[in-house]
Each structure stands twice: as structure tokens, then as C-alpha cells.
Amino acid sequence: MSDAIALDPPSRRLANLSQIKAGLPVLLLVACPMRPCAAAGAKQKQMKNQGKAPSSGVVVIVISDDLAVRNSLKFWLEIEGLTVHGYVSGADLLDAGDLERCDCYVVDQKTSAMSGLDLIAQLRDRHSTAPAILIASHPSLLLRQQAEKADVPIVEKPLLGDGLLDKIHDVVGDRQG
């Protein structure tokens, strides 16, 4: 049927849109003129500045066994001017000994080897005083209570908006100020 439509003159093709279900959005996009708007220009200017944020000197260590989460957080936080090191697990972090120069840990609660709170407890046992933030999907009341007792804020997944970044600035600012 699409072959028959393609052979029809343009006036007949436009008049018989009921036959083209999947192609309708494409036809409408082609028919609409492209007009630049102020918002698009502002967004384009903002996009040019991305990735050029001055380094704040803040070092964040992200621990998550989910490669996509780890890489996404690393990319996003680096765009925001933070220095980020990523680890697959708490054991990898502890083995690497990368505890000296860290301003904040961002720890996924659910990893294969140990929970995020268990890792934070081990970091404290090793005298790491850097604040930690736990990221968790649908944290239970018990997890919330344990995190509060350990003085560890929770940021819920999905990580929407700037909630995690704001929390990093809060805990690092509290520590420095």
C-alpha cells in the first residue's frame, strides 16, 4: 500500500493521510517551519559551557556494581566540576586503599558483596572520616533508621534532578565549614 501512495501525486498523498499511520508524525514535522526561539538559543549556550566547569577540588568516590550507574554518576559529577573515582565494590575500594584523598563517598546500598551501610561501617573502622551518602531504591524503614543512626543521608533512586549533587555539597560544606 505504501508503494501505491508513493506513486500518487503530492496533493492526493496529503489528502489521504488515514492510510499513513506511522508516517504521520514525520509528515507533520516536515510541514512545520523551523523557527529559532530564545529558549533554544539559551539552552544551546548553556550546553556549550557543559564539561567546562572549573574543578572544585572536591573528590568523590562512587561505589556501585552497576556499570551504567557508576559511569553515569562519574560523567555527571565531573561535568559539575567534581573529581570522581569509581569502584565496582567496597572490597575493591578497600583493597585499593584510596581512602586518603576523599571528600565524600557515594555508596550504592545494594552491591553483590556487601551492603552500602556495611561498607561505610568498614570505612569508619579504618578511620575514614569523609562523609558518605547512601543511594537506594525504595529504602525500608529499617534501612532509614540504620542510616540515620550512622549519620548517613539517603538519596533515593532514581536519581532525579540535583538531589544527589545538592546532598554532596551539603555534606562536604558541613565538613569544610
Secondary structure, 3 states (H helix, E strand, C coil): CHHHHHHCCHHHHHHCHHHCCCCHHHHHHHHCCCCCCHHHHHHHHHHHHCCCCCCCCCEEEEECCCHHHHHHHHHHHHHCCCEEEEECCHHHHHHHCCCCCCCEEEEECCCCCCCHHHHHHHHHHCCCCCCEEEEEECCCHHHHHHHHHCCCCEEEECCCCCHHHHHHHHHHHHHHC
